[in-house]
Amino acid sequence: MPSQYEEERVWDGQNHNNQYEEEGNEDVIENPEEVLNECLEKFKTPDYIMEPGIFGQLKRYFQAGGNPEQVIEQLSMNYNAVAQMANLLAEWLILGGVKVSEVQAMVENHLKDMILKTFDPKKADTIFTEEGETPAWLTEMIEHPTWRSLIYRLAEEYPDCLMLNFTIKLISDAGFQGEITSISTAAQQIEVFSRVLKSAIVGFLQSSDDWQNSVNECAKMVCHGAHTYVYSQVIVHILSQEPRGGAIMKRLSQEITRCAQQGGHDVTPITLALTSGESWRNARTALAAMLSRGALNPADISVLFRAYTQPDSPPVHLLRIPQFLELLVDSLFKLGSKLNPEHKSKYMYLLAYAASVCESPSPGKPVKDELKATVQAIEKVHAVCSSSASSSELIAELPTLYHCIRFPVVGMGVLVWVECVVTEPSYFKLCTEHCPLHLALLDEVASCHPLLHHRLLRLLVKLFESPQDELEILVQLELKKMLLDRMVNLLSRGCVVPVLRYIKQCWQRGDTDISLIRYFITEVLDAIAPPYTPEFVQLVLPMVENEEITGTMRAEGENDPVSEFIVHCKAHFVVV
């Protein structure tokens, strides 16, 4: 039987003798009878001879004048050999043909369940008080993934247990900090948390298409408490000052801030404390008031407008706090937003200033070359978005919209406006065009602004999955095909892997009509040409090879797009 099942303790004779050599140095026991009764009660418990504290209790028992014959009798009578029986059963299972790995997993999982049910943090803490040093079995235990995962679960349930906190540090010291990014216990020890934070940041930097999940994991860990949030944001802020990669760390800081705000925390004081521009106190006060409330107001907007129209204006990065930019965009482009006409131009000016002005090498002389054109573009598109015009009436405004969408801030505003319009419950019910004008505008946004691709895809997914029960079945299928056309356009503009990953998930879940998957594959095959990346092939080839999807698309020979794609992939890639 493998050694991991052997529960017998090796009683090292030398260590045994050393333990009893110190007997003469022990203090005289004041109440021997009480000690004897206490020890005897413990000796009566099943398999007490297997307990780690057996030597200490035997020592106390003999110092109090205990009878050797009595202790031998008690330990022998109550020896049930549970661990040894488990070993014997495991050996029988292996002899019966069960794989060793399966038996090991069986025993380990049962032990994990038993420990989770019976774990006592107070008893666990006594391990250190009794043994006085790190137990050898604990050091061996953390070398195995099964037991590390058990420690993580226990640490979540018992964050105040000293033994578990110490074990988490041992795990971190052993180099497994990458496994404990979600462990709240790590937040209580700065050394452990620093290693975990480093691993999370490295994971974020190394991620590509799955960067959002990496950000969410990192942000969740950082937002565990106020102390972890401040510590992490200060470190990320320092890293954001580096000339190489500083912008990426700035984005990470902003995503962490967003996560904290979504969790209901007001982190405005920390955000502003890490933002330079302390000498413009009035502007910072006005900005702080709006960020804390999560809403804009004309009085504070007027303070900022006056500050940024003066010759000596505050630095532009004060306006570029993402939460403030989102509030400005929503106030100007979201349906139902009411703005005081007297102050509307101030909102537009501040949004245009944040989007187009950049600092120059000369202090106090920002570059405003694009400010006027950006203000005019925002004014024109805002007038269209707030006019409540129908799709047919919007046709006359298309030249203006297409011209102004080239400005990134206007592209974002149009996306916000279109999202509000097309998510109205009755929108598609009243729509008569095959491709509504609002969704056609999204194609132009996708063409001009790659940084908006992920948000645009989220909107298309939301529409694709939204129930349209008031429409006939055939009309619903045509609507979904039109949305797939928008996704294919998005794919052709560079948002390849996220689109393909979503469609593959739809196919694997089995909740999407197979004709829609077939339609998407047909459109994609018409739009692509070699060379392909391995990731692209990994996502597309399983769907193309599926007989249910492409069986009717294949012709005799290998002259059809489906066969050509399969032949090319198998000739140039190792297909698993």
C-alpha positions as CSV (number, residue, x, y, z in Angstrom):
1,M,0.0,0.0,0.0
2,P,1.4,3.5,-0.8
3,S,3.0,5.4,2.1
4,Q,0.3,8.1,2.1
5,Y,-2.1,5.6,3.7
6,E,0.3,4.7,6.5
7,E,-0.9,6.3,9.7
8,E,1.6,4.7,12.1
9,R,3.8,7.2,13.9
10,V,7.5,6.5,14.0
11,W,8.5,6.6,17.6
12,D,12.1,7.8,17.4
13,G,13.8,6.4,20.5
14,Q,16.2,9.3,20.7
15,N,13.5,11.9,20.7
16,H,11.5,9.8,23.1
17,N,14.4,9.9,25.6
18,N,14.9,13.6,25.1
19,Q,11.3,14.3,26.0
20,Y,11.7,12.5,29.3
21,E,15.1,13.9,30.1
22,E,13.4,17.2,30.8
23,E,11.1,15.7,33.4
24,G,13.3,16.8,36.2
25,N,13.0,20.4,35.1
26,E,9.2,20.4,35.2
27,D,7.3,22.3,37.9
28,V,5.7,20.3,40.7
29,I,2.1,19.5,39.8
30,E,-0.2,21.1,42.4
31,N,-3.3,18.9,42.0
32,P,-2.1,15.4,40.8
33,E,-5.5,13.8,41.2
34,E,-7.1,16.2,38.9
35,V,-4.4,15.7,36.3
36,L,-4.7,11.9,36.5
37,N,-8.5,12.1,36.0
38,E,-8.1,14.4,33.1
39,C,-5.5,12.2,31.4
40,L,-7.5,9.0,32.0
41,E,-10.6,10.6,30.3
42,K,-8.5,11.3,27.3
43,F,-7.0,7.8,27.2
44,K,-10.6,6.4,27.1
45,T,-11.3,8.1,23.8
46,P,-11.1,5.8,20.7
47,D,-7.7,5.5,19.1
48,Y,-6.2,8.1,21.4
49,I,-2.8,6.4,21.0
50,M,-2.8,7.8,17.4
51,E,-3.3,11.4,18.6
52,P,-0.3,13.8,18.1
53,G,-0.5,14.9,21.7
54,I,-0.1,11.4,23.2
55,F,3.5,12.0,24.4
56,G,2.6,15.2,26.2
57,Q,-0.3,13.5,28.0
58,L,1.7,10.5,28.9
59,K,4.3,12.8,30.4
60,R,1.8,14.7,32.5
61,Y,0.2,11.4,33.6
62,F,3.5,9.9,34.9
63,Q,4.6,13.1,36.5
64,A,1.3,13.1,38.5
65,G,2.1,9.5,39.7
66,G,0.0,7.6,37.2
67,N,0.0,3.8,37.1
68,P,1.7,2.4,33.9
69,E,-0.4,-0.7,33.9
70,Q,-3.6,1.4,34.0
71,V,-2.6,3.6,31.1
72,I,-1.5,0.6,29.0
73,E,-4.9,-1.0,29.6
74,Q,-6.9,2.1,28.7
75,L,-5.0,2.8,25.5
76,S,-5.2,-0.9,24.4
77,M,-8.9,-1.3,25.2
78,N,-9.8,1.8,23.2
79,Y,-7.6,1.1,20.2
80,N,-10.0,0.6,17.3
81,A,-7.4,0.8,14.6
82,V,-9.6,2.9,12.3
83,A,-6.6,4.2,10.3
84,Q,-5.1,0.8,9.9
85,M,-8.5,-0.6,8.8
86,A,-8.7,2.1,6.2
87,N,-5.3,1.1,4.9
88,L,-6.4,-2.6,4.8
89,L,-9.6,-1.8,2.9
90,A,-7.6,0.4,0.5
91,E,-5.2,-2.5,-0.2
92,W,-8.1,-4.9,-0.8
93,L,-9.6,-2.4,-3.3
94,I,-6.2,-2.3,-5.2
95,L,-6.0,-6.1,-5.1
96,G,-9.5,-6.1,-6.6
97,G,-8.4,-4.2,-9.6
98,V,-9.2,-0.6,-8.6
99,K,-6.5,1.9,-9.7
100,V,-4.2,3.3,-7.0
101,S,-5.0,6.9,-8.0
102,E,-8.8,6.2,-7.7
103,V,-8.3,4.6,-4.2
104,Q,-6.2,7.5,-3.2
105,A,-8.8,10.0,-4.4
106,M,-11.5,8.1,-2.6
107,V,-9.7,8.1,0.7
108,E,-8.6,11.7,0.4
109,N,-12.0,13.0,-0.5
110,H,-13.6,11.2,2.4
111,L,-11.0,12.6,4.8
112,K,-11.6,16.1,3.4
113,D,-15.3,15.8,4.0
114,M,-14.8,14.5,7.6
115,I,-12.3,17.3,8.4
116,L,-14.7,19.9,7.0
117,K,-17.5,18.6,9.2
118,T,-15.5,18.2,12.4
119,F,-12.8,20.9,12.2
120,D,-12.4,22.9,15.4
121,P,-10.3,26.0,15.1
122,K,-9.6,26.1,18.8
123,K,-8.2,22.6,18.9
124,A,-6.2,23.4,15.7
125,D,-4.6,26.4,17.4
126,T,-3.4,24.2,20.3
127,I,-1.1,22.3,17.9
128,F,1.4,25.1,18.1
129,T,1.0,25.7,21.8
130,E,1.6,22.0,22.5
131,E,4.4,21.2,20.0
132,G,6.1,24.6,20.1
133,E,7.2,24.4,16.4
134,T,5.9,23.7,13.0
135,P,4.8,20.1,12.9
136,A,6.6,18.0,10.3
137,W,3.3,16.6,9.0
138,L,2.0,20.1,8.2
139,T,5.1,20.9,6.0
140,E,4.5,17.6,4.2
141,M,0.8,18.2,3.9
142,I,1.1,21.5,1.9
143,E,3.1,19.8,-0.8
144,H,-0.1,18.1,-2.0
145,P,-2.7,20.0,-4.0
146,T,-5.6,18.1,-2.4
147,W,-4.6,19.2,1.1
148,R,-3.8,22.8,0.0
149,S,-7.3,23.1,-1.4
150,L,-8.7,21.8,2.0
151,I,-6.7,24.5,3.8
152,Y,-8.1,27.2,1.4
153,R,-11.7,26.1,2.1
154,L,-11.1,26.0,5.9
155,A,-9.3,29.4,5.8
156,E,-12.4,30.9,4.2
157,E,-14.7,29.5,6.9
158,Y,-12.4,30.2,9.9
159,P,-10.4,33.4,9.0
160,D,-9.4,33.9,12.7
161,C,-7.7,30.5,13.1
162,L,-4.0,31.1,13.9
163,M,-3.1,27.6,12.7
164,L,-4.7,28.2,9.3
165,N,-3.2,31.7,8.9
166,F,0.2,30.2,9.6
167,T,-0.4,27.4,7.1
168,I,-1.4,30.0,4.4
169,K,1.9,31.7,5.0
170,L,3.7,28.4,4.7
171,I,1.9,27.7,1.4
172,S,2.9,31.2,0.1
173,D,6.5,30.7,1.2
174,A,6.5,27.4,-0.7
175,G,5.7,29.2,-3.9
176,F,2.0,28.4,-4.3
177,Q,0.7,32.0,-3.9
178,G,-0.9,31.8,-7.3
179,E,-3.5,29.4,-5.9
180,I,-4.7,31.7,-3.2
181,T,-5.8,34.8,-5.1
182,S,-9.3,34.5,-3.7
183,I,-8.4,33.6,-0.1
184,S,-9.5,36.2,2.4
185,T,-6.9,34.9,4.9
186,A,-4.1,36.2,2.6
187,A,-5.3,39.7,3.2
188,Q,-4.4,39.5,6.9
189,Q,-0.7,39.0,6.2
190,I,1.2,41.6,4.2
191,E,3.9,39.2,3.0
192,V,1.4,36.7,1.7
193,F,-0.9,39.4,0.2
194,S,2.0,41.0,-1.5
195,R,2.9,37.8,-3.2
196,V,-0.7,37.1,-4.2
197,L,-1.1,40.6,-5.5
198,K,2.1,40.2,-7.6
199,S,0.7,36.9,-9.1
200,A,-2.6,38.6,-9.9
201,I,-1.0,41.5,-11.6
202,V,1.3,39.2,-13.6
203,G,-1.8,37.1,-14.6
204,F,-3.5,40.3,-15.8
205,L,-0.5,41.4,-17.8
206,Q,-0.2,38.0,-19.5
207,S,-3.8,37.6,-20.4
208,S,-5.1,38.6,-23.8
209,D,-8.7,38.0,-24.9
210,D,-9.6,36.8,-21.4
211,W,-8.3,39.9,-19.7
212,Q,-11.7,40.8,-18.2
213,N,-11.8,37.7,-16.1
214,S,-8.2,38.4,-14.9
215,V,-9.2,41.9,-14.0
216,N,-12.3,40.7,-12.1
217,E,-10.3,38.2,-10.1
218,C,-7.6,40.7,-9.2
219,A,-10.2,43.4,-8.3
220,K,-12.2,41.0,-6.1
221,M,-9.1,40.2,-4.2
222,V,-8.0,43.8,-3.8
223,C,-11.5,44.9,-2.7
224,H,-11.5,42.4,0.2
225,G,-11.1,45.2,2.7
226,A,-10.2,48.9,3.0
227,H,-6.6,48.1,3.9
228,T,-6.0,45.8,1.0
229,Y,-7.6,48.3,-1.4
230,V,-5.5,51.3,-0.3
231,Y,-2.3,49.2,-0.2
232,S,-2.9,47.7,-3.7
233,Q,-4.0,51.0,-5.3
234,V,-0.9,52.8,-4.0
235,I,1.4,50.1,-5.5
236,V,-0.5,50.1,-8.8
237,H,-0.4,53.9,-8.9
238,I,3.4,53.8,-8.4
239,L,3.7,51.3,-11.2
240,S,1.5,53.4,-13.5
241,Q,4.2,56.1,-13.3
242,E,6.6,53.9,-15.2
243,P,7.2,54.8,-18.8
244,R,7.0,51.2,-19.9
245,G,3.6,49.6,-19.2
246,G,2.4,52.5,-17.1
247,A,-0.8,53.0,-19.1
248,I,-1.8,49.3,-18.6
249,M,-1.4,49.6,-14.8
250,K,-3.5,52.8,-14.9
251,R,-6.2,50.8,-16.6
252,L,-6.0,48.1,-13.9
253,S,-6.3,50.8,-11.2
254,Q,-9.5,52.1,-12.9
255,E,-11.0,48.6,-13.2
256,I,-10.3,48.0,-9.5
257,T,-12.0,51.3,-8.7
258,R,-15.0,50.3,-10.7
259,C,-15.3,47.0,-8.9
260,A,-15.2,48.7,-5.5
261,Q,-17.9,51.1,-6.7
262,Q,-20.1,48.3,-7.9
263,G,-19.7,46.7,-4.5
264,G,-21.3,49.9,-2.9
265,H,-18.1,51.4,-1.6
266,D,-17.3,55.1,-1.9
267,V,-13.6,55.2,-2.8
268,T,-13.7,58.8,-4.1
269,P,-11.3,60.2,-1.4
270,I,-8.7,57.5,-2.2
271,T,-9.1,58.0,-6.0
272,L,-8.5,61.8,-5.6
273,A,-5.7,61.3,-3.2
274,L,-3.8,59.4,-5.8
275,T,-4.6,62.0,-8.5
276,S,-2.3,65.0,-8.8
277,G,-3.6,68.6,-9.0
278,E,-3.9,69.4,-5.3
279,S,-3.5,73.2,-5.9
280,W,-6.9,73.3,-7.7
281,R,-8.9,72.8,-4.5
282,N,-12.3,74.1,-5.7
283,A,-12.3,71.9,-8.8
284,R,-11.3,68.8,-6.7
285,T,-14.1,69.6,-4.2
286,A,-16.7,69.9,-6.9
287,L,-15.6,66.7,-8.5
288,A,-15.5,64.8,-5.2
289,A,-19.0,65.9,-4.4
290,M,-20.4,64.5,-7.7
291,L,-18.4,61.3,-7.6
292,S,-19.5,60.5,-4.0
293,R,-23.1,61.0,-4.9
294,G,-22.8,59.3,-8.3
295,A,-24.7,62.1,-9.9
296,L,-24.0,65.4,-11.7
297,N,-25.4,68.8,-10.7
298,P,-25.3,72.2,-12.4
299,A,-23.6,74.0,-9.5
300,D,-20.5,71.7,-9.4
301,I,-20.4,71.5,-13.2
302,S,-20.3,75.3,-13.3
303,V,-17.3,75.3,-10.9
304,L,-15.5,72.9,-13.1
305,F,-16.4,74.8,-16.3
306,R,-15.0,78.0,-14.9
307,A,-11.8,76.2,-13.8
308,Y,-11.2,74.8,-17.2
309,T,-12.0,77.9,-19.2
310,Q,-9.4,80.0,-17.3
311,P,-5.9,80.4,-18.7
312,D,-4.4,78.5,-15.8
313,S,-6.6,75.5,-15.9
314,P,-6.3,72.3,-13.8
315,P,-4.7,69.2,-15.4
316,V,-6.9,67.4,-17.8
317,H,-6.5,64.0,-16.0
318,L,-8.8,65.3,-13.2
319,L,-11.7,65.1,-15.7
320,R,-10.6,61.7,-17.0
321,I,-11.8,59.7,-13.9
322,P,-13.9,57.0,-15.6
323,Q,-16.9,57.4,-13.3
324,F,-17.1,61.1,-14.1
325,L,-16.8,60.5,-17.9
326,E,-19.6,57.9,-17.7
327,L,-21.8,60.3,-15.9
328,L,-21.2,63.0,-18.5
329,V,-21.9,60.6,-21.4
330,D,-25.1,59.3,-19.8
331,S,-26.3,62.8,-19.1
332,L,-25.9,63.8,-22.8
333,F,-26.8,60.7,-24.7
334,K,-29.0,58.5,-22.5
335,L,-32.7,58.5,-23.3
336,G,-34.8,60.4,-20.7
337,S,-31.9,62.4,-19.4
338,K,-33.0,65.9,-18.5
339,L,-30.5,68.8,-18.6
340,N,-31.0,72.4,-17.8
341,P,-30.7,74.2,-21.3
342,E,-28.6,77.0,-19.6
343,H,-25.9,74.5,-18.5
344,K,-26.0,72.0,-21.3
345,S,-23.1,73.6,-23.1
346,K,-21.0,73.3,-20.0
347,Y,-21.5,69.5,-19.9
348,M,-20.5,69.3,-23.6
349,Y,-17.5,71.4,-23.1
350,L,-16.2,69.4,-20.1
351,L,-16.7,66.1,-22.0
352,A,-15.0,67.4,-25.1
353,Y,-12.2,68.8,-23.0
354,A,-11.6,65.5,-21.3
355,A,-11.7,63.6,-24.6
356,S,-9.6,65.9,-26.8
357,V,-7.2,68.0,-24.8
358,C,-3.7,66.8,-23.9
359,E,-0.9,68.2,-21.8
360,S,2.0,69.8,-23.5
361,P,5.7,69.6,-22.5
362,S,5.3,73.2,-21.4
363,P,3.5,73.3,-18.0
364,G,0.2,75.2,-18.0
365,K,-0.2,75.1,-21.8
366,P,-2.5,72.3,-22.8
367,V,-2.9,71.4,-26.5
368,K,-6.5,72.3,-27.5
369,D,-6.3,71.8,-31.3
370,E,-9.2,69.4,-31.4
371,L,-11.3,70.9,-28.7
372,K,-13.6,73.0,-30.9
373,A,-14.3,70.3,-33.5
374,T,-15.0,67.8,-30.7
375,V,-17.5,70.2,-29.0
376,Q,-19.3,70.7,-32.3
377,A,-19.5,67.0,-33.0
378,I,-21.0,66.4,-29.5
379,E,-23.5,69.2,-30.0
380,K,-24.7,67.8,-33.4
381,V,-25.1,64.2,-32.3
382,H,-26.7,65.2,-28.9
383,A,-29.3,67.2,-30.9
384,V,-30.1,64.1,-33.0
385,C,-30.1,61.7,-30.0
386,S,-32.5,63.9,-28.0
387,S,-34.9,64.6,-30.8
388,S,-36.9,61.4,-30.5
389,A,-36.9,61.1,-34.3
390,S,-38.1,57.9,-35.9
391,S,-35.9,55.6,-38.0
392,S,-37.2,57.1,-41.3
393,E,-36.6,60.7,-40.0
394,L,-33.1,59.7,-38.9
395,I,-32.1,58.9,-42.5
396,A,-31.7,62.6,-43.2
397,E,-29.2,62.8,-40.3
398,L,-27.1,59.9,-41.4
399,P,-24.3,62.0,-43.0
400,T,-24.0,64.0,-39.8
401,L,-23.9,60.9,-37.6
402,Y,-21.4,59.0,-39.8
403,H,-19.1,62.1,-39.9
404,C,-19.3,62.7,-36.1
405,I,-19.0,59.0,-35.1
406,R,-15.3,59.2,-36.1
407,F,-14.7,61.1,-32.8
408,P,-14.2,58.4,-30.1
409,V,-16.2,60.2,-27.5
410,V,-19.1,60.6,-29.9
411,G,-18.8,56.9,-30.9
412,M,-19.2,56.0,-27.2
413,G,-22.2,58.4,-26.9
414,V,-23.9,56.8,-30.0
415,L,-23.4,53.3,-28.5
416,V,-25.0,54.4,-25.2
417,W,-27.9,56.0,-27.1
418,V,-28.5,53.0,-29.4
419,E,-28.4,50.6,-26.4
420,C,-31.1,52.6,-24.7
421,V,-33.3,52.7,-27.9
422,V,-33.0,49.0,-29.0
423,T,-33.4,47.5,-25.5
424,E,-36.9,49.1,-25.3
425,P,-39.4,46.1,-25.1
426,S,-41.4,47.3,-28.1
427,Y,-38.5,48.3,-30.3
428,F,-38.3,45.2,-32.6
429,K,-42.1,44.7,-32.5
430,L,-42.5,48.1,-34.2
431,C,-39.5,47.8,-36.4
432,T,-40.1,47.2,-40.1
433,E,-36.6,47.3,-41.6
434,H,-34.5,44.1,-42.1
435,C,-31.6,45.9,-40.4
436,P,-32.8,48.8,-38.2
437,L,-30.9,52.1,-38.7
438,H,-29.8,52.1,-35.0
439,L,-28.0,48.8,-35.4
440,A,-26.5,49.8,-38.7
441,L,-24.9,52.7,-36.8
442,L,-23.2,50.1,-34.6
443,D,-21.4,48.7,-37.7
444,E,-19.8,52.1,-38.2
445,V,-18.9,52.3,-34.5
446,A,-17.2,48.9,-34.8
447,S,-15.3,50.1,-37.9
448,C,-14.0,53.3,-36.3
449,H,-13.4,52.3,-32.7
450,P,-11.8,48.9,-31.8
451,L,-11.7,49.8,-28.1
452,L,-15.5,49.7,-28.1
453,H,-15.7,46.2,-29.5
454,H,-16.2,44.4,-26.2
455,R,-19.0,46.7,-25.1
456,L,-20.6,46.4,-28.5
457,L,-20.5,42.6,-28.4
458,R,-22.1,42.7,-24.9
459,L,-25.0,44.6,-26.4
460,L,-25.4,42.2,-29.4
461,V,-25.3,39.2,-27.0
462,K,-27.9,40.8,-24.8
463,L,-30.2,41.4,-27.8
464,F,-29.5,37.9,-29.2
465,E,-30.5,36.3,-25.9
466,S,-33.5,38.6,-25.1
467,P,-36.9,36.9,-25.4
468,Q,-39.0,38.2,-28.3
469,D,-42.1,36.1,-27.5
470,E,-44.5,38.7,-29.1
471,L,-42.9,38.0,-32.5
472,E,-43.7,35.0,-34.7
473,I,-41.1,32.2,-34.8
474,L,-39.9,33.0,-38.3
475,V,-39.6,36.7,-37.5
476,Q,-37.6,35.8,-34.4
477,L,-35.2,33.7,-36.6
478,E,-34.8,36.5,-39.1
479,L,-34.1,39.0,-36.2
480,K,-31.4,36.7,-34.8
481,K,-29.9,36.2,-38.2
482,M,-29.6,40.0,-38.5
483,L,-27.9,40.2,-35.2
484,L,-25.5,37.4,-36.3
485,D,-24.7,39.6,-39.3
486,R,-23.7,42.3,-36.9
487,M,-21.5,39.9,-35.1
488,V,-19.9,38.7,-38.3
489,N,-19.2,42.4,-39.1
490,L,-17.7,42.8,-35.7
491,L,-15.5,39.7,-36.3
492,S,-14.3,41.2,-39.6
493,R,-13.3,44.3,-37.8
494,G,-10.9,42.5,-35.5
495,C,-13.1,41.2,-32.6
496,V,-12.5,37.6,-33.7
497,V,-11.9,35.4,-30.6
498,P,-14.7,36.8,-28.4
499,V,-17.3,36.5,-31.1
500,L,-16.3,32.9,-32.0
501,R,-16.1,31.9,-28.3
502,Y,-19.6,33.1,-27.7
503,I,-21.0,31.3,-30.8
504,K,-19.2,28.1,-29.8
505,Q,-20.7,28.4,-26.3
506,C,-24.2,28.7,-27.8
507,W,-23.6,25.6,-29.9
508,Q,-22.3,23.6,-26.9
509,R,-25.1,24.7,-24.6
510,G,-27.6,23.5,-27.1
511,D,-30.0,26.4,-26.5
512,T,-29.6,28.0,-30.0
513,D,-31.4,26.8,-33.1
514,I,-28.9,24.8,-35.2
515,S,-29.9,26.7,-38.3
516,L,-28.6,29.9,-36.7
517,I,-25.2,28.3,-36.0
518,R,-25.2,27.1,-39.6
519,Y,-26.0,30.6,-40.9
520,F,-23.2,32.1,-38.8
521,I,-20.6,29.5,-40.1
522,T,-21.7,30.1,-43.7
523,E,-21.2,33.8,-43.3
524,V,-17.8,33.4,-41.6
525,L,-16.5,30.9,-44.2
526,D,-17.5,33.4,-46.9
527,A,-15.6,36.2,-45.1
528,I,-12.3,34.5,-44.2
529,A,-9.2,33.3,-46.0
530,P,-5.8,31.7,-44.8
531,P,-3.6,32.0,-42.9
532,Y,-5.4,31.2,-39.7
533,T,-4.1,31.2,-36.1
534,P,-4.2,28.0,-34.0
535,E,-6.7,29.6,-31.7
536,F,-9.0,30.5,-34.6
537,V,-8.9,26.9,-35.9
538,Q,-9.5,25.5,-32.4
539,L,-12.7,27.5,-32.1
540,V,-14.1,27.2,-35.7
541,L,-13.0,23.7,-36.8
542,P,-15.2,21.7,-34.4
543,M,-18.3,23.5,-35.6
544,V,-17.4,23.2,-39.3
545,E,-16.7,19.4,-38.9
546,N,-20.1,18.9,-37.1
547,E,-22.3,17.0,-39.5
548,E,-25.5,18.5,-38.1
549,I,-24.2,22.1,-38.8
550,T,-22.5,21.7,-42.1
551,G,-23.8,18.4,-43.5
552,T,-26.1,20.2,-46.0
553,M,-23.4,22.7,-47.0
554,R,-21.0,20.1,-48.5
555,A,-20.9,19.2,-52.1
556,E,-19.4,16.2,-53.9
557,G,-15.6,16.4,-53.9
558,E,-13.8,19.1,-52.0
559,N,-14.8,22.2,-53.9
560,D,-17.2,23.7,-51.3
561,P,-16.0,26.1,-48.6
562,V,-16.6,23.7,-45.8
563,S,-14.4,20.9,-47.3
564,E,-11.7,23.4,-48.3
565,F,-11.5,24.8,-44.7
566,I,-11.3,21.3,-43.2
567,V,-8.6,20.2,-45.6
568,H,-6.5,23.4,-45.1
569,C,-6.7,23.0,-41.3
570,K,-5.7,19.4,-41.2
571,A,-2.8,20.1,-43.6
572,H,-1.4,22.9,-41.6
573,F,-2.4,22.2,-38.0
574,V,-2.3,19.3,-35.5
575,V,-5.9,18.7,-35.0
576,V,-6.7,17.0,-31.7
